[in-house]
Amino acid sequence: MNACSGGSSDTATTSTTSYNIQGYVQKGPFINGTSITIYELDNSLVPLGKSFNSQIKDNTGNFTLKNVAFSFKYVQLKADG
């Protein structure tokens, strides 16, 4: 992940923070349109079943996800393509 910026917190039920996530993936030739999935993980790095989807924007592997809300500070990124 290249950069990440935090936003507001929602404490009604579970404390969540919204983020804008941008970065790039590299491992072989990922191309424009490759699927990116971000999975939220708990503090033990166990997937919570919550995921967010995006796509690579160009042939250098750049991607962006805006206003994604996480309750924990760990994520797993997966690129398929």
C-alpha positions as CSV (number, residue, x, y, z in Angstrom):
1,M,0.0,0.0,0.0
2,N,1.4,3.3,-1.0
3,A,-0.7,5.7,1.0
4,C,-3.7,5.8,3.3
5,S,-5.6,8.6,4.9
6,G,-8.0,8.3,7.8
7,G,-11.3,10.1,8.2
8,S,-14.2,10.1,10.6
9,S,-15.0,7.6,13.3
10,D,-18.4,6.0,13.9
11,T,-18.9,4.8,17.5
12,A,-22.6,3.9,17.3
13,T,-22.1,0.1,17.4
14,T,-18.5,-0.6,16.5
15,S,-15.7,1.9,16.2
16,T,-14.9,2.3,12.5
17,T,-12.6,4.6,10.6
18,S,-13.0,5.5,6.9
19,Y,-9.9,5.4,4.7
20,N,-8.9,6.4,1.2
21,I,-6.5,3.7,0.0
22,Q,-4.2,4.0,-3.0
23,G,-1.2,2.0,-4.1
24,Y,0.1,-0.3,-6.7
25,V,0.6,-4.0,-7.2
26,Q,3.5,-5.6,-8.9
27,K,4.3,-9.3,-9.6
28,G,4.5,-10.0,-13.3
29,P,2.4,-8.0,-15.8
30,F,-0.8,-6.9,-14.0
31,I,-2.8,-5.0,-16.6
32,N,-5.5,-2.3,-16.6
33,G,-8.7,-3.8,-15.2
34,T,-7.1,-6.5,-13.0
35,S,-9.3,-7.1,-10.0
36,I,-8.2,-5.9,-6.5
37,T,-9.9,-7.2,-3.3
38,I,-9.1,-5.9,0.2
39,Y,-10.1,-8.1,3.1
40,E,-10.4,-6.7,6.6
41,L,-8.5,-8.8,9.2
42,D,-8.9,-8.7,13.0
43,N,-6.0,-8.2,15.4
44,S,-5.1,-11.9,15.1
45,L,-5.0,-11.5,11.3
46,V,-8.2,-13.6,10.8
47,P,-10.4,-12.5,7.9
48,L,-13.7,-11.1,9.1
49,G,-15.6,-11.7,5.8
50,K,-15.7,-8.0,5.0
51,S,-14.2,-7.1,1.6
52,F,-13.9,-4.2,-0.8
53,N,-13.3,-4.4,-4.6
54,S,-11.5,-2.2,-7.1
55,Q,-9.6,-2.5,-10.3
56,I,-6.1,-1.6,-11.5
57,K,-6.4,1.8,-13.3
58,D,-3.3,1.5,-15.6
59,N,-0.6,-0.9,-16.7
60,T,1.7,0.2,-13.9
61,G,-0.6,-1.5,-11.3
62,N,-2.1,1.7,-9.7
63,F,-5.4,1.3,-7.8
64,T,-7.6,3.5,-5.5
65,L,-10.4,2.7,-3.1
66,K,-12.2,5.7,-1.5
67,N,-14.2,5.9,1.8
68,V,-13.7,2.3,2.9
69,A,-14.6,1.7,6.6
70,F,-12.6,-0.7,8.8
71,S,-13.0,-1.7,12.4
72,F,-9.5,-3.1,12.6
73,K,-6.2,-1.8,11.3
74,Y,-5.1,-4.8,9.3
75,V,-6.0,-5.8,5.8
76,Q,-5.0,-8.3,3.1
77,L,-4.8,-7.2,-0.5
78,K,-5.4,-9.7,-3.4
79,A,-4.8,-9.0,-7.1
80,D,-6.3,-11.4,-9.6
81,G,-5.5,-11.1,-13.3
